[in-house]
Amino acid sequence: MGVCVPTPEKTAKSFTFALFLNGDSDAIVFNVQDKGDISVTQSGQAQTLGENKHEYICQLLKKHASIQITRPEKKCFASSGVSPTTGKPEERYHVNSYLKTKDGSLFFLPGGILFGFKKPTLFFPLASLASTEITNITQRTFDLTLKLKDGCTALGSGSYTEATVQFSMIEQTEYTAIDAYIKKSNINDTSMSEEKKAPEPKPKKSEQGDNPAEIDEEEQDEDFQPSDEDHDPLEYDTSAESEDDQDADNNDASDMDEDSQHEDNEDEEDEEEENDDENEEDIKEEERADDDEVDLLEDSD
């Protein structure tokens, strides 16, 4: 199989072909300029090709070499980039990335994902992909990891036989288009799987409270289960009972003090009344004595 894509980062419009004739060998890569004419001789007849000559080459490869050529489709993947010639935004079918230390371009095609065009030029058929994963996300970039199914390797890999391939330093602005491509292609994305999630944070000590004893008492109260059996003794708070007894003793002592004070007051009143009665008797006796003395004087006269 083979691919034909617009050549990335070129001022002059051109197209790059990559032919994967054998999965164990390097890809055959060549470039076709869109500008200029080329002469093609077929069955003794010469033909001059001008613009869009890449389309004619695709037909020749399919007809005479039985090589099916895959080309980009806008409905499959499209990204907004800046034209190197005009400096204006343009529609493109690739994103810039790195494979380890080698920079290159990732093309998201209907039949698979292409990385080129520095060795190794690799093609990952959709049928060979087990999963994808978005990792190492920063404010500006992220990484895309491709995991191959057991027994599968990338086409054009040669000696490159790794089952997991990571492409790094992809711009954040490309995420939406890549995520849409993964979903449209029904590729298993494990970026948000349960095993990849961060563990739940442990509660801080301040959230547990400052006094561990209080927490233990609360837990014990929550675990308490009242019994419905009659022979079980009633549970009561001994500390509360001691406080009630203390209050009762204090009240009894207070009442006794009041009664004692009241009795003392009554005794004092009784003594005063007795003293008053004795004073009245003394006065009466003095008056009787005075009367007797007067009577004796009158008799003497």
Steps between C-alpha positions, in 0.01 A plus 500: 500500500602864474404854592504835321486815714579871458866554584514683835701816566579567133466841336439348156191282476594135468387149594690221669450129430590224746476140378499213751573194288615283790428552867855400598674747267529877492244699305573632150454877518502746207372849431308647204497874437161639406661773290659405168428241234611139476486267200357152534533237224252214505452236224724702269300817554642806678285708730580828676366553850458844653318576828354228718747251360497321838149376423618343176787327682252356751305349212815353343607337826157347553467376139849368431638420849175410681593747774202660669580862586347662808446877492383753761131583533361814658209314661749267668747754638580865445716740698552875478859604444698793363620499140884527474463707181220745584508490881122468499291222658447202273334162523738208533492129576792459739639614835863550600647262757812313613584131502761493773752762374387505135253765388239412240136523398205285607232446234162365608372314193186289436696175518750581774756741646816599310820647647763643265709587325830441673608146567320310621188583296226298668139411425262362764192334344185551706453123521838464678427753777396363838457838668610863521576716801547874555778561757738767634247779458636852556367847428642491147567140396407136557619153392317235298580135569405222256486143626507223241315170525695186580700380201456827305772748399496830317549485123838629380646443843798288393686452828245716687285233666375669817142411598441841663591818312482847654481824302578806708478881500169524312342845525194529725307665215505166316332302777139548388564377145705200618240403759226517235708277267548239774126489568403485131746217442366304802846472656505400865612807694631417849580857605213511754496134604463413871853362536647824361318727744690654789434345843254671733676740739512394866314725750716747688541482878320833541192350336501213753487736800754612759399255777517130401322404826191698397493314167524164680212591734284610207577179315407298809171690535420435134568128548272474811201273446222501771376161617133397502546226769343570842778344704766728359598770751423855404791700385552835659759771516685467833653842465155652457372313813789626712428855389130459594594361846734791558226746408255323736749511788557868440126566501451301825779689672348828389158398633651398836673835532173681435312288759768558760492874442122501525508312836760742638278793409198338675705440818608863508136616465390269785772637729396857421134420582600340833712802588207731421269293723747510787536878465121542513481287821772709661316821414174364643668395826656846533157660451343270764779586742442871443126457563562315831737774613240767426239310697727475804562876499131573488433269793765669710345836441 
